[in-house]
């Protein structure tokens, strides 16, 4: 399969892909993961699974290419006129999946919505946003932030009109049994449109015929299924029921690699994994040592280790 253009594969650590899906006759792409996407709201979680999946429906101002370098998406250019201001020139002629035109009003709305959501950390250095005209916005930061373009590649832009029409102006927290329209429905500008959503079972996307960019795939439909059991997931891949699985159980990597018509894809990703020592509690909850811990040794060796 030629690249799906946004992020189904871009963030993968290890994926197994059926080589047969590169056929020009291929139209439906079937894949499975051990967990489901918790919500169709792109601001519900700042996690790899949700952001990678929703990056096929929604788009950021700036995205990453196949080499993880920055490239224009909904913004065609960006500049830093002063150390604490970033200016974005927006792409004209873009439409959301419901046909609504994309403008600066959507960026301003998405900025304010994101700041009260689970992805607020993406805009942590931002102080305010200003609409200059219908296709220009400026983001003022709390101080100089020379790497803001690197930080906002997972901030997806939502339709102001759609969210207001469906009373989804704020993110609903699914783990607290909160509910709104954006949990089960989506309306982005990206290459795929949400067709069907069955939580914890199946999610179906279809090709967006009105996408502003040129597709780099031959798909008309993508079917994502949750298969929690690793053995069942691998068996479905080996039998041809699936075209791709993610994640791949480490013990099955070589077996899949040696199977005819299958290959294992291993690519870099942007996630940072680290160990953080609990330095704040007056007493550790998982230790037999009682009372205030001695932090002197930890402070000399470092409080955080990168893995």
Residue frames relative to the residue before (quaternion, step in Angstrom):
aa qw qx qy qz dx dy dz
X 1.0000 0.0000 0.0000 0.0000 0.00 0.00 0.00
X 0.4128 -0.6651 0.5527 0.2859 3.61 -0.76 0.89
X 0.6849 -0.5166 0.3048 0.4136 3.58 -1.10 0.63
X 0.4631 -0.7129 0.4631 0.2509 3.57 -0.96 0.91
X 0.5850 -0.6493 0.2997 0.3826 3.53 1.36 0.33
X 0.8034 0.1804 -0.1742 0.5401 3.61 0.78 -0.65
X 0.8606 -0.3003 0.1984 0.3603 3.56 -0.52 -1.04
X 0.3272 0.7492 -0.5356 0.2117 3.65 1.02 0.26
X 0.7899 0.2629 -0.1442 0.5349 3.58 1.01 -0.75
X 0.5406 0.6877 -0.3961 0.2792 3.58 1.09 -0.63
X 0.7615 0.3730 -0.2123 0.4856 3.60 0.96 -0.78
X 0.4385 0.7451 -0.4312 0.2580 3.60 1.26 -0.06
X 0.3739 -0.6688 0.5929 0.2476 3.51 -1.17 0.71
X 0.7682 -0.1230 0.1166 0.6174 3.56 0.77 -1.08
X 0.0473 0.7858 -0.6153 0.0409 3.57 -0.85 0.92
X 0.2541 -0.7346 0.6015 0.1845 3.55 -1.15 0.57
X 0.0691 -0.8258 0.5591 -0.0252 3.57 -0.66 1.13
X 0.4030 -0.7037 0.5273 0.2538 3.55 -0.90 0.91
X 0.4404 -0.7266 0.4607 0.2567 3.58 -0.62 1.13
X 0.5902 0.6139 -0.3601 0.3809 3.57 1.12 -0.56
X 0.6009 0.5908 -0.3701 0.3911 3.61 1.13 -0.42
X 0.5398 0.6069 -0.4224 0.4024 3.60 1.21 0.02
X 0.4388 0.7095 -0.4521 0.3157 3.58 1.26 -0.11
X 0.5450 -0.6352 0.4442 0.3197 3.54 -1.05 0.79
X 0.6470 0.5253 -0.3240 0.4477 3.58 1.19 -0.45
X 0.4980 0.6745 -0.4241 0.3423 3.59 1.24 -0.26
X 0.0225 -0.8139 0.5804 -0.0113 3.56 -0.87 0.95
X 0.7532 0.2848 -0.1765 0.5660 3.58 1.10 -0.65
X 0.1527 -0.7779 0.6074 0.0515 3.56 -0.86 1.06
X 0.1028 -0.8162 0.5685 0.0010 3.57 -0.61 1.19
X 0.1406 0.7993 -0.5741 0.1090 3.56 -0.73 1.00
X 0.1952 -0.7901 0.5753 0.0821 3.56 -1.25 0.44
X 0.1599 -0.7489 0.6379 0.0816 3.49 -1.29 0.58
X 0.5783 -0.5917 0.4189 0.3742 3.59 -1.21 0.30
X 0.7798 0.2063 -0.1341 0.5757 3.59 1.21 -0.36
X 0.4695 -0.6689 0.4997 0.2871 3.56 -1.22 0.47
X 0.5375 -0.5404 0.5135 0.3941 3.54 -1.33 0.16
X 0.4566 -0.7435 0.4125 0.2618 3.58 -0.56 1.14
X 0.8044 -0.0029 0.0516 0.5919 3.59 1.09 -0.65
X 0.4506 -0.6561 0.5282 0.2959 3.55 -1.26 0.40
X 0.5093 0.6104 -0.4221 0.4357 3.58 1.32 0.06
X 0.3684 -0.7711 0.4695 0.2220 3.64 -0.51 1.09
X 0.6740 0.4649 -0.3018 0.4884 3.59 1.27 -0.10
X 0.4385 0.7380 -0.4310 0.2782 3.61 1.26 0.09
X 0.8013 -0.0021 0.0305 0.5975 3.59 1.08 -0.65
X 0.2758 -0.7036 0.6203 0.2103 3.54 -1.18 0.58
X 0.3870 0.7019 -0.4937 0.3375 3.54 0.41 1.28
X 0.6716 -0.5495 0.3306 0.3712 3.54 -1.19 0.63
X 0.6745 0.5178 -0.3179 0.4194 3.59 0.79 -1.01
X 0.7058 0.4575 -0.2754 0.4655 3.58 0.76 -1.02
X 0.7045 0.4718 -0.2849 0.4471 3.59 0.76 -0.98
X 0.6404 0.5231 -0.3311 0.4545 3.61 1.00 -0.75
X 0.6869 0.4781 -0.2854 0.4670 3.56 0.92 -0.93
X 0.7180 0.4597 -0.2655 0.4502 3.58 0.78 -1.02
X 0.5461 0.6206 -0.3881 0.4075 3.59 1.26 -0.26
X 0.6115 0.5205 -0.3550 0.4787 3.57 1.29 -0.05
X 0.6907 0.4313 -0.2474 0.5250 3.58 1.31 -0.33
X 0.7736 0.2272 -0.0995 0.5831 3.55 0.93 -0.99
X 0.2141 -0.7785 0.5772 0.1221 3.56 -1.25 0.39
X 0.4033 -0.6910 0.5427 0.2557 3.59 -1.21 0.54
X 0.6476 -0.4590 0.4007 0.4575 3.55 -1.28 -0.10
X 0.7791 0.1106 -0.0156 0.6169 3.55 1.01 -0.93
X 0.0840 -0.8086 0.5812 0.0345 3.58 -0.89 0.88
X 0.4697 -0.6514 0.5096 0.3088 3.55 -1.33 -0.01
X 0.4074 -0.7004 0.5288 0.2527 3.55 -1.07 0.74
X 0.7634 -0.3849 0.2501 0.4545 3.59 -1.26 -0.15
X 0.6869 0.4246 -0.2736 0.5225 3.58 1.24 -0.36
X 0.5087 -0.6802 0.3692 0.3773 3.58 1.40 0.28
X 0.4518 0.6523 -0.4769 0.3781 3.58 1.16 0.51
X 0.5790 -0.6050 0.4190 0.3509 3.59 -1.15 0.58
X 0.0710 0.7683 -0.6349 0.0394 3.53 -1.19 0.72
X 0.6173 -0.5642 0.3851 0.3903 3.63 -1.14 0.50
X 0.0755 -0.7405 0.6645 0.0667 3.53 -1.24 0.64
X 0.8213 -0.0081 0.0291 0.5697 3.61 -0.24 -1.21
X 0.6697 0.3489 -0.2903 0.5878 3.58 1.30 -0.09
X 0.3153 -0.7729 0.5205 0.1795 3.58 -0.81 0.96
X 0.7891 -0.0191 -0.0111 0.6138 3.57 1.26 -0.36
X 0.0866 -0.7813 0.6168 0.0404 3.55 -1.23 0.50
X 0.0366 -0.7932 0.6071 -0.0285 3.52 -1.14 0.73
X 0.3223 -0.7254 0.5781 0.1890 3.54 -1.31 0.31
X 0.1811 -0.8358 0.5085 0.1003 3.60 0.19 1.26
X 0.7609 0.0528 -0.0609 0.6439 3.57 1.21 -0.54
X 0.6854 -0.5158 0.3049 0.4138 3.63 -1.13 0.44
X 0.7781 0.3157 -0.1774 0.5132 3.60 1.12 -0.55
X 0.6707 0.4258 -0.3136 0.5201 3.61 1.16 0.57
X 0.1002 -0.7590 0.6408 0.0571 3.54 -1.04 0.91
X 0.1632 -0.7906 0.5867 0.0644 3.58 -0.86 1.01
X 0.1146 -0.8024 0.5853 0.0219 3.56 -0.91 1.00
X 0.2231 -0.7363 0.6265 0.1248 3.54 -0.91 1.01
X 0.2900 -0.8118 0.4906 0.1276 3.57 -0.59 1.18
X 0.5441 -0.6172 0.4702 0.3192 3.52 -1.23 0.62
X 0.2784 -0.7677 0.5567 0.1519 3.59 -0.86 0.94
X 0.7584 0.3916 -0.2851 0.4362 3.56 -1.22 0.52
X 0.5085 0.6366 -0.4261 0.3932 3.61 1.28 0.12
X 0.0990 -0.7902 0.6026 0.0523 3.57 -1.08 0.76
X 0.4790 -0.6202 0.5346 0.3164 3.52 -1.20 0.62
X 0.7048 -0.4877 0.3122 0.4097 3.57 -1.26 0.34
X 0.6862 0.4591 -0.2941 0.4815 3.61 1.13 -0.50
X 0.6240 -0.5776 0.3214 0.4169 3.59 1.29 0.15
X 0.4956 0.6579 -0.4324 0.3668 3.59 1.25 -0.09
X 0.4571 -0.6892 0.4819 0.2895 3.64 -0.84 0.88
X 0.4005 -0.6903 0.5562 0.2316 3.56 -1.14 0.75
X 0.0780 0.7919 -0.5993 0.0869 3.59 -0.86 1.03
X 0.7354 -0.4017 0.3139 0.4465 3.53 -1.35 -0.05
X 0.5714 0.5990 -0.3866 0.4066 3.61 1.10 -0.56
X 0.6434 0.5197 -0.3208 0.4616 3.58 1.06 -0.68
X 0.6372 0.5177 -0.3237 0.4703 3.57 1.06 -0.72
X 0.6454 0.5098 -0.3147 0.4738 3.58 0.96 -0.87
X 0.6531 0.5094 -0.3077 0.4683 3.59 0.93 -0.90
X 0.6790 0.4995 -0.2898 0.4532 3.58 0.89 -0.96
X 0.5953 0.5598 -0.3508 0.4573 3.58 1.12 -0.68
X 0.7094 0.4499 -0.2677 0.4719 3.58 0.77 -1.02
X 0.6514 0.5121 -0.3239 0.4566 3.62 0.98 -0.77
X 0.6678 0.5181 -0.3021 0.4408 3.58 0.92 -0.91
X 0.6491 0.5529 -0.3213 0.4121 3.59 1.03 -0.76
X 0.7214 0.3555 -0.2407 0.5433 3.60 1.24 -0.28
X 0.5941 0.5713 -0.3439 0.4499 3.57 1.23 0.45
X 0.7148 -0.4466 0.3338 0.4221 3.53 -1.36 -0.17
X 0.6837 0.4438 -0.3006 0.4952 3.62 1.21 -0.16
X 0.2590 0.8099 -0.4941 0.1812 3.59 1.23 0.37
X 0.5963 0.5982 -0.3661 0.3906 3.60 1.08 -0.65
X 0.5563 0.6101 -0.3921 0.4057 3.59 1.16 -0.53
X 0.7668 0.2996 -0.1478 0.5482 3.57 1.10 -0.78
X 0.1992 0.8453 -0.4801 0.1237 3.57 1.19 0.53
X 0.7262 0.4260 -0.2541 0.4761 3.62 1.00 -0.70
X 0.5508 0.6411 -0.3850 0.3706 3.59 1.28 -0.20
X 0.2720 -0.7685 0.5616 0.1415 3.57 -1.00 0.86
X 0.7803 -0.1670 0.1356 0.5872 3.56 0.92 -0.88
X 0.2813 -0.7286 0.5938 0.1935 3.53 -1.34 0.27
X 0.1344 -0.7960 0.5881 0.0496 3.57 -1.04 0.80
X 0.3039 -0.7212 0.5933 0.1886 3.55 -0.97 0.89
X 0.2399 -0.7787 0.5671 0.1204 3.57 -0.65 1.14
X 0.7357 -0.1846 0.1134 0.6417 3.56 1.04 -0.85
X 0.7775 -0.3701 0.2182 0.4592 3.61 -1.23 -0.08
X 0.8050 0.2124 -0.1161 0.5416 3.59 1.15 -0.46
X 0.6611 0.4117 -0.3304 0.5332 3.55 1.12 0.75
X 0.0354 0.7773 -0.6277 0.0237 3.56 -0.96 0.90
X 0.1873 -0.7476 0.6225 0.1365 3.52 -1.28 0.43
X 0.1670 -0.7514 0.6304 0.1006 3.54 -1.11 0.78
X 0.2165 -0.7642 0.5987 0.1033 3.54 -0.73 1.14
X 0.2309 -0.7897 0.5572 0.1120 3.57 -0.86 0.95
X 0.6306 -0.5696 0.3830 0.3624 3.56 -1.25 0.45
X 0.7515 -0.0491 0.0306 0.6572 3.52 1.34 -0.27
X 0.7267 -0.3920 0.2818 0.4888 3.62 -1.18 -0.04
X 0.0303 0.7798 -0.6237 0.0458 3.58 -0.88 0.97
X 0.1276 -0.8532 0.5022 0.0601 3.60 0.25 1.24
X 0.7288 0.4171 -0.2490 0.4826 3.62 1.19 -0.31
X 0.2489 0.7963 -0.5232 0.1741 3.62 1.12 0.39
X 0.6291 0.5294 -0.3719 0.4309 3.70 0.83 -0.71
X 0.6382 0.5176 -0.3241 0.4688 3.59 1.10 -0.63
X 0.7031 0.5110 -0.2552 0.4235 3.56 1.08 -0.76
X 0.7548 0.4329 -0.2139 0.4439 3.62 1.05 -0.61
X 0.3684 0.7559 -0.4784 0.2530 3.61 1.19 0.34
X 0.7123 0.3822 -0.2587 0.5288 3.60 1.25 -0.22
X 0.5022 0.5967 -0.4539 0.4309 3.58 1.21 0.40
X 0.1455 -0.8327 0.5334 0.0316 3.54 -0.21 1.33
X 0.3981 -0.7394 0.5033 0.2036 3.56 -1.00 0.87
X 0.1975 -0.7871 0.5804 0.0679 3.54 -0.87 1.08
X 0.5309 -0.6202 0.4756 0.3274 3.57 -1.26 0.41
X 0.4280 -0.7047 0.5111 0.2431 3.57 -0.73 1.08
X 0.6769 0.5029 -0.2985 0.4470 3.59 0.85 -0.97
X 0.6659 0.5084 -0.2987 0.4570 3.60 0.95 -0.89
X 0.6687 0.4995 -0.3012 0.4611 3.58 0.91 -0.91
X 0.6747 0.4818 -0.3009 0.4712 3.59 0.93 -0.85
X 0.6372 0.5411 -0.3253 0.4420 3.59 0.97 -0.82
X 0.7816 0.3271 -0.1522 0.5089 3.57 1.01 -0.87
X 0.4703 -0.7168 0.4108 0.3102 3.57 1.30 0.44
X 0.4721 0.6462 -0.4493 0.3971 3.54 0.94 0.98
X 0.1869 0.8276 -0.5073 0.1507 3.56 1.08 0.76
X 0.7584 0.2388 -0.1476 0.5882 3.58 1.20 -0.53
X 0.5502 -0.6089 0.4607 0.3381 3.53 -1.19 0.56
X 0.2586 -0.7354 0.6048 0.1631 3.57 -1.05 0.80
X 0.3617 -0.7452 0.5252 0.1949 3.58 -0.94 0.91
X 0.3205 -0.7959 0.4781 0.1878 3.63 -0.24 1.23
X 0.6456 0.5295 -0.3354 0.4362 3.61 1.06 -0.63
X 0.6932 0.4100 -0.2687 0.5284 3.59 1.28 -0.22
X 0.5239 -0.6648 0.3762 0.3769 3.55 1.33 0.42
X 0.3813 0.6808 -0.5229 0.3430 3.57 1.11 0.61
X 0.1058 -0.8183 0.5649 0.0092 3.55 -1.04 0.69
X 0.1929 0.7433 -0.6380 0.0575 3.52 -1.23 0.56
X 0.7606 -0.4269 0.2569 0.4163 3.56 -1.30 0.21
X 0.6731 0.5356 -0.2980 0.4139 3.58 1.02 -0.83
X 0.5398 0.6136 -0.4142 0.4006 3.61 1.18 -0.24
X 0.7953 0.3031 -0.1271 0.5095 3.57 0.98 -0.88
X 0.7528 0.3208 -0.1650 0.5505 3.59 1.26 -0.31
X 0.1185 -0.7952 0.5920 0.0558 3.58 -1.21 0.41
X 0.0113 -0.7854 0.6187 -0.0178 3.55 -1.21 0.61
X 0.1327 0.8209 -0.5384 0.1367 3.54 0.18 1.30
X 0.5318 -0.5922 0.4839 0.3637 3.53 -1.29 -0.46
X 0.4964 0.7392 -0.3641 0.2730 3.56 1.33 -0.17
X 0.7405 -0.4673 0.2865 0.3888 3.57 -1.35 0.09
X 0.7696 0.2748 -0.1745 0.5493 3.61 1.21 -0.28
X 0.2946 -0.7484 0.5810 0.1245 3.53 -1.18 0.81
X 0.4430 -0.6740 0.5202 0.2807 3.57 -0.99 0.81
X 0.1555 -0.8058 0.5693 0.0493 3.57 -0.70 1.16
X 0.8129 -0.0046 0.0700 0.5782 3.56 0.91 -0.95
X 0.0298 -0.8008 0.5981 -0.0107 3.56 -0.97 0.86
X 0.0696 0.7610 -0.6388 0.0892 3.56 -0.67 1.18
X 0.3686 -0.7885 0.4482 0.2037 3.55 -0.04 1.36
X 0.8441 0.1180 -0.1540 0.4999 3.54 -1.01 1.03
X 0.6972 0.4314 -0.2768 0.5012 3.62 1.24 0.09
X 0.7902 -0.2264 0.2326 0.5197 3.57 0.33 -1.26
X 0.0486 -0.7580 0.6496 0.0327 3.54 -1.18 0.73
X 0.1294 -0.8119 0.5686 0.0275 3.56 -0.78 1.05
X 0.1072 -0.7713 0.6263 0.0369 3.54 -0.95 1.00
X 0.1516 -0.7658 0.6159 0.1060 3.57 -1.19 0.58
X 0.6460 -0.5494 0.3811 0.3682 3.54 -1.23 0.55
X 0.3424 -0.7176 0.5719 0.2018 3.57 -1.06 0.84
X 0.2700 -0.8104 0.4952 0.1584 3.64 -0.23 1.21
X 0.7180 0.4327 -0.2407 0.4892 3.58 1.23 -0.39
X 0.2981 0.7768 -0.5066 0.2260 3.57 1.20 0.41
X 0.5339 -0.6767 0.4173 0.2878 3.57 -0.97 0.90
X 0.7334 0.3841 -0.2307 0.5112 3.62 1.14 -0.54
X 0.5742 -0.5817 0.4499 0.3599 3.55 -1.31 0.15
X 0.4216 -0.7174 0.4881 0.2634 3.63 -0.65 1.04
X 0.2217 -0.7529 0.6055 0.1316 3.55 -1.15 0.70
X 0.6382 0.4604 -0.3345 0.5185 3.56 1.01 0.82
X 0.3568 -0.7226 0.5468 0.2269 3.55 -1.31 0.18
X 0.4169 0.7486 -0.4217 0.2965 3.57 1.22 0.52
X 0.2006 -0.7415 0.6230 0.1480 3.52 -1.25 0.57
X 0.8012 0.1032 -0.0330 0.5886 3.59 1.21 -0.45
X 0.0974 -0.7602 0.6400 0.0556 3.56 -1.15 0.74
X 0.1052 -0.7965 0.5947 0.0274 3.58 -0.74 1.07
X 0.0951 -0.7942 0.6002 0.0072 3.56 -0.61 1.21
X 0.0546 -0.8048 0.5907 -0.0188 3.57 -0.80 1.08
X 0.3451 -0.7115 0.5656 0.2341 3.54 -1.06 0.70
X 0.0488 0.7567 -0.6494 0.0573 3.56 -0.82 1.08
X 0.2654 -0.8264 0.4783 0.1338 3.56 -0.08 1.31
X 0.6878 0.4832 -0.2884 0.4585 3.59 0.97 -0.81
X 0.4570 -0.7228 0.4495 0.2581 3.59 -0.66 1.13
X 0.6586 0.5144 -0.3172 0.4484 3.60 0.93 -0.86
X 0.6506 0.5094 -0.3099 0.4703 3.58 1.01 -0.82
X 0.6387 0.5355 -0.3168 0.4527 3.56 1.02 -0.83
X 0.6735 0.4817 -0.2893 0.4802 3.58 0.92 -0.91
X 0.6428 0.5296 -0.3263 0.4471 3.59 0.95 -0.84
X 0.6472 0.5155 -0.3185 0.4626 3.60 1.02 -0.79
X 0.6320 0.5137 -0.3288 0.4781 3.58 1.07 -0.66
X 0.6930 0.4909 -0.2826 0.4460 3.57 0.83 -0.99
X 0.6885 0.4805 -0.2807 0.4650 3.58 1.11 -0.67
X 0.5353 -0.6414 0.3964 0.3808 3.58 1.24 -0.25
X 0.4386 0.6898 -0.4651 0.3399 3.60 1.25 0.15
X 0.7657 0.2320 -0.1213 0.5875 3.57 1.19 -0.62
X 0.3977 -0.6977 0.5458 0.2391 3.54 -1.28 0.50
X 0.8041 0.0324 0.0100 0.5935 3.58 1.14 -0.57
X 0.0787 -0.7591 0.6385 0.0991 3.55 -1.23 0.50
X 0.0435 0.7406 -0.6691 0.0427 3.50 -1.26 0.63
X 0.5467 -0.2751 -0.7829 0.1115 1.62 -1.38 2.02
X 0.4471 -0.6617 0.5341 0.2775 3.53 -1.36 0.32
X 0.4372 -0.6837 0.5067 0.2910 3.64 -0.74 0.96
X 0.5321 -0.6648 0.4090 0.3279 3.64 -0.72 0.98
X 0.6675 0.5217 -0.3128 0.4295 3.59 0.98 -0.78
X 0.7098 0.4498 -0.2539 0.4790 3.60 1.24 -0.35
X 0.4029 0.7491 -0.4613 0.2524 3.58 1.25 -0.10
X 0.7123 0.4469 -0.2759 0.4655 3.59 0.73 -1.00
X 0.6108 0.5531 -0.3484 0.4468 3.59 1.04 -0.73
X 0.6781 0.4722 -0.2865 0.4849 3.58 0.95 -0.87
X 0.6352 0.5521 -0.3251 0.4313 3.56 0.97 -0.89
X 0.7313 0.4267 -0.2266 0.4814 3.59 1.03 -0.78
X 0.5391 0.6217 -0.4049 0.3986 3.59 1.28 -0.07
X 0.5230 -0.6557 0.4511 0.3050 3.56 -0.95 0.92
X 0.8191 0.2412 -0.1936 0.4832 3.56 -0.93 0.93
X 0.6964 0.4195 -0.2729 0.5143 3.59 1.26 0.04
X 0.0114 -0.7795 0.6252 0.0380 3.54 -1.23 0.44
X 0.3789 -0.7001 0.5628 0.2226 3.52 -1.24 0.53
X 0.1848 -0.7749 0.5974 0.0918 3.56 -0.85 1.02
X 0.0299 -0.7785 0.6268 -0.0118 3.56 -0.83 1.00
X 0.0682 0.8165 -0.5632 0.1072 3.57 -0.55 1.17
X 0.5736 -0.5701 0.4451 0.3844 3.60 -1.19 0.39
X 0.0954 -0.7672 0.6260 0.1021 3.56 -1.27 0.32
X 0.5524 -0.6567 0.4285 0.2827 3.55 -1.29 0.24
X 0.4705 0.6922 -0.4416 0.3233 3.59 1.25 -0.07
X 0.2097 -0.7514 0.6127 0.1269 3.56 -1.12 0.75
X 0.1285 -0.7823 0.6076 0.0487 3.57 -0.79 1.06
X 0.0823 0.8141 -0.5672 0.0937 3.57 -0.79 0.96
X 0.3653 -0.6766 0.5858 0.2562 3.55 -1.33 0.30
X 0.0933 -0.7987 0.5930 0.0411 3.57 -0.86 0.95
X 0.3413 -0.7468 0.5347 0.1999 3.57 -0.74 1.02
X 0.4430 -0.6873 0.5138 0.2595 3.57 -1.03 0.85
X 0.0037 0.8400 -0.5389 0.0629 3.56 -0.09 1.33
X 0.6294 0.6001 -0.3182 0.3775 3.58 1.24 -0.23
X 0.6469 0.5483 -0.3427 0.4043 3.61 0.97 -0.76
X 0.4965 -0.6441 0.4935 0.3083 3.56 -1.15 0.62
X 0.7835 0.0503 -0.0395 0.6181 3.57 1.26 -0.45
X 0.4468 -0.7022 0.4842 0.2699 3.57 -0.83 0.97
X 0.4079 -0.7473 0.4783 0.2154 3.57 -0.89 0.97
X 0.7609 0.3513 -0.1885 0.5119 3.61 1.14 -0.47
X 0.6000 0.5436 -0.3623 0.4617 3.57 1.11 0.67
X 0.4776 -0.6557 0.5031 0.2982 3.55 -1.20 0.57
X 0.5721 0.5707 -0.3791 0.4509 3.58 1.29 -0.21
X 0.1839 -0.8041 0.5607 0.0720 3.56 -0.66 1.10
X 0.6999 0.4378 -0.3469 0.4452 3.52 -1.25 0.49
X 0.7177 -0.4303 0.3188 0.4451 3.54 -1.32 0.01
X 0.3916 -0.7391 0.4921 0.2414 3.63 -0.68 1.04
X 0.4934 -0.6298 0.5154 0.3071 3.53 -1.26 0.54
X 0.1591 -0.8315 0.5293 0.0561 3.58 -0.38 1.23
X 0.4522 0.7210 -0.4492 0.2718 3.59 1.20 -0.19
X 0.6688 0.4954 -0.3123 0.4580 3.58 0.95 -0.86
X 0.6544 0.5191 -0.3115 0.4531 3.55 0.97 -0.86
X 0.6635 0.5275 -0.3187 0.4243 3.56 0.97 -0.85
X 0.6782 0.4762 -0.3089 0.4667 3.57 1.12 -0.53
X 0.7197 0.4419 -0.2561 0.4704 3.55 1.17 -0.53
X 0.6020 -0.5585 0.3593 0.4433 3.56 1.28 -0.25
X 0.3813 -0.7632 0.4831 0.1969 3.55 -0.84 0.95
X 0.7840 0.2231 -0.1127 0.5682 3.60 1.14 -0.49
X 0.1223 -0.7824 0.6077 0.0599 3.53 -0.97 0.92
X 0.3103 -0.7405 0.5634 0.1950 3.57 -0.93 0.81
X 0.1866 -0.7812 0.5895 0.0860 3.54 -1.02 0.88
